[in-house]
Amino acid sequence: MKGIKIGLLARIVIAIALGVGAGCVLPEWLARIFVTFNSIFSEFLGFMVPLIIVGFVAPAIADIGKAASRMLLLTVVLAYTATLFSGFFSYFSGLAIFPSMITEGVLTAQPEGGAVLAPYFTVAVPPLMSVMTALVLAFAVGIGSAQLSSVALRNVMSDFRDVVNFTIVKAVIPLLPVYIFGIFMNMTVSGQVGQILLTFVRIFAVIFFMHVVVLVFQYCVAALFDRENPFRRLGTMLPAYFTALGTQSSAATIPVTLRQTVKMGVKSNVAGFVIPLCATIHMSGSTLKIVACALALMMSGGMDCGLMTFAGFICMLGITIVAAPGVPGGAIMASLGLLSSMLGFTDADNALMIALYIAMDSFGTACNVTGDGAIALIVNRFFGARALR
């Protein structure tokens, strides 16, 4: 029994189920203890968000900028373009599909007879800087480090990234199930949980379908350069897809992704360059999920979902989640600041985003790594006959 490990997704599902059950039976004095924990934990998350952005975005930009080869430039442009396409495809698809599935105001309306639990006390933990300040600092430090080739600065950034990652792995991730438990317990007490769970199921089905459409589109585009059957190519990448479903990590799936990419006919030197790079910068599946979940929650809450608001959010999201922590849910952690600052999300909204995202984390990761093969096919068309320099 000691060797049995429960994954984060399973813990989140258990937390949701226990939260719903606890909301029906716990006395108010005991339930308010968990509400108090949630209040403190949300402050801690807000404090960590700028540190996550600086800790992961700055080293990623420095690493990407250390080389100036045309292959690097092409790979980065293709990865970012694919990420943006997925984000805008998710947005416009959501606008067309979600209104018929989601009841407006379900998150803001207070059901008759419902109660709102208040924490016993709160502890303010203000962040060191705003989200935009953190982004600008990350860009400045990352680009400056790349241009100056500063080994000392790069070592500092690497150590700081390790500290932030350690905090996420040892503190944030283990406490997330308790946080989700408290959120759903509170929603059960207020009478909102039934509508929320029904919305979850509908969103999951739509997001999975959109993932399939994005992958088919990516390989059809790659076929314009590769001139091979895109569905056969996509079939070759299925082992990487299913491996990512299990690992929930693009980095952990790299060996399988590399092997299957070479099987598609991509030169080994091209695959060896593109696949590890895309494991950190190509986030089509993650961006699609975050945009779809954010749009659904905003529609549920009756918030403004204008194109200009989401256009800026999608463009910044594609940069912010680059080299997100190599842990389940890393992308959503890095995006919490943008959700709050650009879309006006509250702590409760962010908690629902975390639950929604992690519940489909493996599918987003699988979409990311499978799409890496399509990018490699395109790069191989231009550089496959050359040695990597």
C-alpha positions as CSV (number, residue, x, y, z in Angstrom):
1,M,0.0,0.0,0.0
2,K,2.9,2.4,0.7
3,G,3.9,2.2,-3.0
4,I,0.4,3.3,-4.2
5,K,0.5,6.9,-5.4
6,I,-2.6,9.0,-6.2
7,G,-2.0,11.4,-9.1
8,L,-3.0,15.1,-8.9
9,L,-6.0,14.6,-11.2
10,A,-7.4,11.8,-9.0
11,R,-6.8,13.9,-5.9
12,I,-8.7,16.8,-7.5
13,V,-11.6,14.6,-8.3
14,I,-11.7,13.2,-4.8
15,A,-11.5,16.7,-3.4
16,I,-14.5,17.8,-5.5
17,A,-16.5,14.8,-4.4
18,L,-15.6,15.2,-0.7
19,G,-16.3,18.9,-0.9
20,V,-19.8,18.4,-2.3
21,G,-20.5,15.8,0.4
22,A,-19.0,17.8,3.2
23,G,-21.0,20.9,2.2
24,C,-24.1,18.8,2.9
25,V,-23.2,17.6,6.4
26,L,-20.5,19.7,8.0
27,P,-21.6,22.1,10.7
28,E,-21.0,25.8,9.9
29,W,-18.2,26.3,12.5
30,L,-16.1,23.5,11.0
31,A,-16.8,24.5,7.4
32,R,-15.6,28.0,8.1
33,I,-12.2,26.6,9.0
34,F,-11.7,25.4,5.4
35,V,-13.0,28.8,4.2
36,T,-10.4,30.4,6.3
37,F,-7.7,28.2,4.8
38,N,-8.9,29.1,1.3
39,S,-8.7,32.8,2.1
40,I,-5.0,32.4,3.3
41,F,-4.1,30.1,0.4
42,S,-5.5,32.4,-2.2
43,E,-3.4,35.2,-0.8
44,F,-0.3,32.9,-1.0
45,L,-1.2,32.1,-4.7
46,G,-1.4,35.8,-5.5
47,F,2.0,36.3,-3.9
48,M,3.5,33.5,-5.9
49,V,2.2,34.5,-9.4
50,P,4.7,37.3,-10.1
51,L,7.5,35.1,-8.9
52,I,6.4,32.3,-11.1
53,I,6.4,34.6,-14.1
54,V,9.9,36.0,-13.4
55,G,11.3,32.6,-12.4
56,F,10.2,30.7,-15.5
57,V,9.7,33.3,-18.3
58,A,13.1,35.0,-17.9
59,P,15.3,31.9,-18.1
60,A,13.2,30.6,-21.0
61,I,13.7,33.8,-23.0
62,A,17.4,33.7,-22.2
63,D,17.7,30.1,-23.4
64,I,15.8,30.8,-26.6
65,G,17.8,33.9,-27.3
66,K,21.2,32.3,-26.9
67,A,21.3,31.1,-30.5
68,A,20.4,33.0,-33.6
69,S,20.1,30.3,-36.2
70,R,17.4,30.3,-38.8
71,M,16.1,27.0,-37.6
72,L,15.6,28.4,-34.1
73,L,13.8,31.4,-35.5
74,L,11.5,29.3,-37.7
75,T,10.7,26.9,-34.8
76,V,9.9,29.7,-32.4
77,V,7.7,31.5,-35.0
78,L,5.8,28.3,-35.9
79,A,5.3,27.3,-32.2
80,Y,4.0,30.8,-31.3
81,T,1.8,30.9,-34.4
82,A,0.3,27.5,-33.6
83,T,-0.3,28.6,-30.0
84,L,-2.1,31.8,-31.1
85,F,-4.2,29.9,-33.6
86,S,-5.3,27.5,-30.9
87,G,-6.2,30.3,-28.6
88,F,-8.3,32.2,-31.2
89,F,-9.9,29.0,-32.5
90,S,-10.9,28.2,-28.9
91,Y,-12.3,31.7,-28.4
92,F,-14.4,31.8,-31.6
93,S,-15.6,28.2,-31.2
94,G,-16.6,29.0,-27.6
95,L,-18.6,32.0,-28.7
96,A,-20.5,29.8,-31.1
97,I,-21.1,26.8,-28.8
98,F,-21.1,27.9,-25.2
99,P,-24.2,30.2,-25.2
100,S,-26.4,27.2,-25.9
101,M,-24.8,25.2,-23.1
102,I,-24.2,27.7,-20.3
103,T,-26.7,29.5,-18.2
104,E,-25.7,33.1,-17.8
105,G,-25.3,34.3,-14.2
106,V,-24.9,30.8,-12.7
107,L,-21.7,31.8,-10.9
108,T,-23.0,35.1,-9.6
109,A,-26.6,34.3,-8.7
110,Q,-27.3,33.4,-5.1
111,P,-29.8,30.5,-4.9
112,E,-32.8,30.9,-2.6
113,G,-31.9,29.6,0.8
114,G,-28.2,29.4,0.1
115,A,-25.6,30.7,2.5
116,V,-22.2,32.3,2.1
117,L,-19.6,31.2,4.6
118,A,-17.1,33.8,5.8
119,P,-13.5,33.1,7.1
120,Y,-12.8,33.5,10.7
121,F,-9.9,35.8,9.8
122,T,-7.8,36.8,6.8
123,V,-4.1,37.3,6.3
124,A,-3.0,39.8,3.7
125,V,0.1,38.6,1.6
126,P,0.6,41.4,-1.0
127,P,2.7,40.4,-4.0
128,L,6.1,42.0,-4.5
129,M,5.0,43.4,-7.9
130,S,2.1,43.5,-10.3
131,V,1.7,40.9,-13.0
132,M,2.6,43.4,-15.8
133,T,5.7,44.5,-13.8
134,A,6.7,40.9,-13.5
135,L,6.3,40.3,-17.3
136,V,8.4,43.4,-18.2
137,L,11.1,42.4,-15.7
138,A,11.2,38.9,-17.1
139,F,11.5,40.1,-20.7
140,A,14.2,42.7,-19.7
141,V,16.3,40.2,-17.7
142,G,15.9,37.4,-20.1
143,I,16.7,39.4,-23.3
144,G,19.6,41.2,-21.5
145,S,21.1,37.9,-20.3
146,A,20.9,36.4,-23.8
147,Q,22.6,39.5,-25.4
148,L,25.3,39.9,-22.7
149,S,25.9,36.1,-22.4
150,S,26.1,36.6,-18.7
151,V,26.9,33.3,-17.0
152,A,26.5,34.7,-13.5
153,L,23.1,36.2,-14.2
154,R,21.9,33.0,-16.0
155,N,23.0,31.0,-12.9
156,V,21.0,33.3,-10.7
157,M,17.9,32.9,-12.9
158,S,18.4,29.1,-12.9
159,D,18.6,29.0,-9.1
160,F,15.6,31.3,-8.7
161,R,13.6,29.1,-11.1
162,D,14.6,26.0,-9.0
163,V,13.4,27.8,-5.8
164,V,10.1,28.7,-7.4
165,N,9.6,25.3,-8.8
166,F,10.4,23.7,-5.4
167,T,7.8,25.9,-3.8
168,I,5.2,24.9,-6.3
169,V,6.0,21.2,-6.0
170,K,6.2,21.1,-2.3
171,A,3.6,23.6,-1.2
172,V,1.2,24.7,-3.9
173,I,0.5,21.4,-5.6
174,P,0.0,19.4,-2.4
175,L,-2.4,21.9,-1.0
176,L,-4.4,22.4,-4.2
177,P,-6.8,19.5,-3.4
178,V,-7.6,21.1,0.0
179,Y,-8.2,24.4,-1.7
180,I,-10.5,22.8,-4.3
181,F,-12.3,20.9,-1.5
182,G,-13.0,24.2,0.3
183,I,-14.3,25.9,-2.9
184,F,-16.8,23.1,-3.7
185,M,-17.8,22.7,-0.1
186,N,-18.7,26.4,0.0
187,M,-20.5,26.2,-3.4
188,T,-22.5,23.3,-2.0
189,V,-23.5,25.3,1.0
190,S,-24.6,28.2,-1.2
191,G,-26.5,25.9,-3.5
192,Q,-24.5,26.5,-6.7
193,V,-22.6,23.2,-7.0
194,G,-25.2,21.3,-9.2
195,Q,-25.0,23.9,-12.0
196,I,-21.3,24.2,-11.8
197,L,-20.7,20.4,-12.1
198,L,-23.1,20.2,-15.1
199,T,-21.2,23.0,-16.7
200,F,-17.9,21.2,-16.1
201,V,-19.1,18.1,-18.0
202,R,-20.3,20.1,-21.0
203,I,-17.0,22.1,-21.2
204,F,-14.9,18.9,-21.1
205,A,-16.7,17.4,-24.1
206,V,-16.3,20.6,-26.2
207,I,-12.6,21.0,-25.3
208,F,-11.8,17.4,-26.1
209,F,-13.4,17.8,-29.6
210,M,-11.5,21.1,-30.2
211,H,-8.2,19.4,-29.3
212,V,-8.9,16.8,-32.1
213,V,-9.8,19.6,-34.6
214,V,-6.6,21.5,-33.8
215,L,-4.4,18.4,-34.2
216,V,-6.0,17.5,-37.5
217,F,-5.6,21.1,-38.8
218,Q,-1.9,21.2,-37.7
219,Y,-1.1,18.0,-39.6
220,C,-3.0,19.1,-42.7
221,V,-0.9,22.3,-42.7
222,A,2.2,20.2,-42.3
223,A,1.1,18.1,-45.2
224,L,1.3,21.2,-47.5
225,F,5.1,21.0,-46.8
226,D,5.6,17.3,-46.2
227,R,3.3,16.2,-49.1
228,E,2.3,13.0,-47.2
229,N,-1.1,11.8,-45.8
230,P,-1.7,13.9,-42.6
231,F,-3.8,11.2,-41.0
232,R,-1.0,8.6,-41.4
233,R,1.4,11.1,-39.9
234,L,-1.0,11.7,-37.0
235,G,-1.4,8.0,-36.5
236,T,2.4,7.6,-36.2
237,M,2.4,10.2,-33.4
238,L,-0.3,8.4,-31.3
239,P,2.3,6.7,-29.0
240,A,3.5,10.1,-28.0
241,Y,-0.1,11.2,-27.5
242,F,-0.9,8.3,-25.2
243,T,2.4,8.6,-23.3
244,A,1.6,12.2,-22.6
245,L,-1.8,11.2,-21.3
246,G,-0.1,9.2,-18.6
247,T,2.9,11.4,-17.8
248,Q,1.1,14.8,-18.0
249,S,4.5,16.2,-18.9
250,S,5.8,17.4,-22.2
251,A,9.4,17.0,-20.9
252,A,8.8,13.4,-19.7
253,T,7.4,12.5,-23.1
254,I,10.3,13.9,-25.1
255,P,12.0,10.4,-25.8
256,V,8.8,9.0,-27.2
257,T,8.0,12.2,-29.2
258,L,11.5,12.1,-30.6
259,R,11.3,8.5,-31.7
260,Q,7.9,8.9,-33.4
261,T,9.0,12.1,-35.1
262,V,12.0,10.4,-36.6
263,K,9.6,7.5,-37.7
264,M,7.6,10.1,-39.7
265,G,10.8,10.8,-41.8
266,V,12.1,13.9,-39.9
267,K,15.9,14.0,-39.9
268,S,17.3,13.0,-36.5
269,N,19.3,16.3,-36.2
270,V,16.2,18.3,-36.9
271,A,14.0,16.3,-34.5
272,G,16.7,16.5,-31.8
273,F,16.6,20.3,-32.1
274,V,12.9,21.0,-32.6
275,I,11.2,18.5,-30.2
276,P,13.0,19.5,-26.9
277,L,12.6,23.2,-27.8
278,C,8.9,22.8,-28.6
279,A,8.4,20.9,-25.3
280,T,8.8,24.3,-23.6
281,I,7.5,26.8,-26.2
282,H,4.6,25.1,-28.0
283,M,1.5,25.3,-25.9
284,S,-1.4,24.9,-28.3
285,G,-3.3,22.4,-26.1
286,S,-2.8,24.3,-22.9
287,T,-3.7,27.7,-24.5
288,L,-6.9,26.1,-26.0
289,K,-7.9,24.8,-22.6
290,I,-7.3,28.0,-20.7
291,V,-9.1,30.2,-23.2
292,A,-12.1,27.9,-23.4
293,C,-12.4,27.5,-19.6
294,A,-12.0,31.2,-19.1
295,L,-14.6,32.1,-21.7
296,A,-17.0,29.6,-20.3
297,L,-16.6,30.9,-16.8
298,M,-17.0,34.5,-18.0
299,M,-20.2,33.6,-19.8
300,S,-21.5,31.8,-16.8
301,G,-20.7,34.9,-14.7
302,G,-22.3,37.3,-17.2
303,M,-18.9,39.1,-17.8
304,D,-17.8,40.9,-20.9
305,C,-16.2,38.5,-23.5
306,G,-15.2,41.0,-26.1
307,L,-12.7,40.2,-28.8
308,M,-10.3,43.0,-27.8
309,T,-10.1,41.7,-24.3
310,F,-9.4,38.2,-25.3
311,A,-7.0,39.1,-28.1
312,G,-4.6,40.7,-25.7
313,F,-5.0,37.9,-23.2
314,I,-4.3,35.2,-25.8
315,C,-1.2,37.0,-27.1
316,M,0.2,37.5,-23.6
317,L,-0.8,33.9,-22.5
318,G,1.3,32.4,-25.3
319,I,4.3,34.1,-23.9
320,T,3.6,33.8,-20.2
321,I,3.1,30.0,-20.1
322,V,6.4,29.4,-22.1
323,A,8.5,27.0,-20.1
324,A,5.8,26.6,-17.4
325,P,6.8,24.5,-14.5
326,G,7.4,20.8,-15.3
327,V,4.6,19.8,-12.9
328,P,0.9,19.0,-13.6
329,G,-1.0,22.3,-13.8
330,G,2.1,24.5,-14.3
331,A,0.5,26.4,-17.2
332,I,-2.6,27.4,-15.2
333,M,-0.4,28.5,-12.3
334,A,1.6,30.8,-14.6
335,S,-1.6,32.2,-16.1
336,L,-3.4,33.1,-12.9
337,G,-2.0,36.6,-12.9
338,L,-3.2,37.3,-16.5
339,L,-6.7,35.9,-15.6
340,S,-6.9,38.3,-12.7
341,S,-5.3,41.4,-14.3
342,M,-6.7,41.2,-17.8
343,L,-10.0,39.3,-17.5
344,G,-11.0,40.4,-14.0
345,F,-11.1,37.0,-12.4
346,T,-11.7,36.7,-8.6
347,D,-10.1,34.1,-6.3
348,A,-13.2,31.9,-6.7
349,D,-13.0,32.1,-10.5
350,N,-9.3,31.2,-10.4
351,A,-10.1,28.2,-8.2
352,L,-12.6,27.0,-10.7
353,M,-10.1,27.5,-13.5
354,I,-7.5,25.4,-11.6
355,A,-10.1,22.6,-11.2
356,L,-11.2,22.8,-14.8
357,Y,-7.7,22.9,-16.2
358,I,-6.2,20.1,-14.1
359,A,-9.2,17.8,-14.8
360,M,-8.1,17.9,-18.5
361,D,-4.4,18.6,-18.0
362,S,-3.3,15.3,-19.6
363,F,-5.3,16.0,-22.8
364,G,-3.8,19.5,-23.2
365,T,-0.3,18.1,-22.7
366,A,-1.0,15.3,-25.3
367,C,-2.2,17.9,-27.8
368,N,1.0,19.9,-27.2
369,V,3.4,17.1,-27.8
370,T,1.6,15.6,-30.7
371,G,1.5,19.0,-32.4
372,D,5.3,19.2,-31.9
373,G,5.6,16.6,-34.6
374,A,3.7,18.8,-37.1
375,I,6.1,21.6,-36.4
376,A,9.1,19.3,-36.9
377,L,7.7,18.2,-40.3
378,I,7.6,21.8,-41.5
379,V,11.0,22.6,-40.2
380,N,12.4,19.4,-41.7
381,R,11.1,20.7,-45.1
382,F,13.5,23.6,-45.0
383,F,16.4,22.2,-43.0
384,G,16.2,18.4,-43.4
385,A,18.9,18.3,-46.0
386,R,21.4,20.3,-44.0
387,A,23.4,19.6,-40.9
388,L,22.4,21.7,-37.9
389,R,24.9,24.5,-37.4
